[in-house]
Amino acid sequence: MSTDPVSGPDGPTGPSDGPVAVVGAGLAGCLLATLLGRRGIEVTVYERRPDPRIAGAERGRSINLAVSARGLAALEQVGLRDHALKRALPMHGRMVHPLGAPENFQHYSADGARAINSISRAELNQALLDTAEATPGVRLRFAQKVTGVDAERGLLLLDGPDGPVTEPAAVVLACDGAYSALRRAVLPPGAFERGQDFLEHGYKELTVPARDGGFALDPDALHIWPRGSSMMIALPNLDRSFTCTLFWPKDDFAALDTAEAVTTHFRRHYPDVADLMPELTTDFARNPVGSLVTVRSWPWVRHGAGAVVGLVGDAAHAIVPFFGQGANCAFEDCIEIDRCLEESGGQWARALSLYQERRKANTDAIAEMALDNFVEMRDRVSSPVYRATHAVQHALERRLPGRYTSRYELVSFSTMPYAEIPARIRRQNRALAGAVLGAGLIAGLGAFAGRAALRARGRR
């Protein structure tokens, strides 16, 4: 079976009429279904889990979201921006907890006014589910496990309670996460799935509960305990608790196999927070260890005779969570698909081809930046050299507004395409280096001229 689109005068063509299936009712799936429904497109959303609004979120796997400019811009398109901000807590910087040294606060923005927003993944998902469900033309179906798609016959393959079943689908949009069941459906025949890189680190969630009715830690910060090869972070919640996430080498989790070992380890390595976690040993034993994977899949789109299939969000490009951009990036995918549908006059094959062409470089760029930020968070943030560099960057941003902007500001507080950010940073650094060199040269020439003048006066 060919994966190439059928060519038309304006680019790829293919099945554009017929049932549209969104696989996965997570953040991206719900946002995309809502955007499509508002275009008058009939959409069915298939979700393998029971309705999380009834069954609750999966334990220990939430990783609180840090919603920033890109995510807020997307949520505004479906009327949820203000709702999200009302249910979020702004974090204006990092509170770094070095071992054996005082904590220190590092603003995210040069003016100290900008913030990323801590919000419960489960709560935002519920709001998006409600919005999708209220959108005419959108139907949600839970406990429906999609196992694959036959793009040639236009059939969605499901594992039903009575065995395998099929349902017609002319367009299939896979929003089913990093371990997507549909990713192989877009590969050429006989090709192997590639582009999945796992960190040696895993993650586990813990909790710092409210203390005497208030926050036990500063709620205006994302807290980081950098420990070289590992770290812990904590994000505030509206109930005045903090969701903590350990990022450790997986062997380290296995080594702490008793409650006493867990308590001893935390008192040694996280002494300022260990006593704030009364359920530490219980949470450590009960909550699973999650994996951290980067997915660089390609292609994202398959044009079959009966259906066009596209990968969206983590199904196409999962990234590690260390820049807080996973959901923000997936939301941008949804907005891009909506934009491409508008530009292509509703031709799905053309729209999805445009979408993957425009987004691939951006998602590769943020994947690399997220991996680099892991090293920054666990190793660099407690270094005096890093803190001095951070202060200089903010001073330059205040002195040269619009001409010098840090990478963090461009990623978190702008919607500049991710792929343009590294080049922007290189250009401004070259310009800055040139200015410094020029200033030094001018100063040197001035000094030389001054000395020459003195010598001339001496000869006279």
Disulfide bonds with the S-S distance in Angstrom:
none
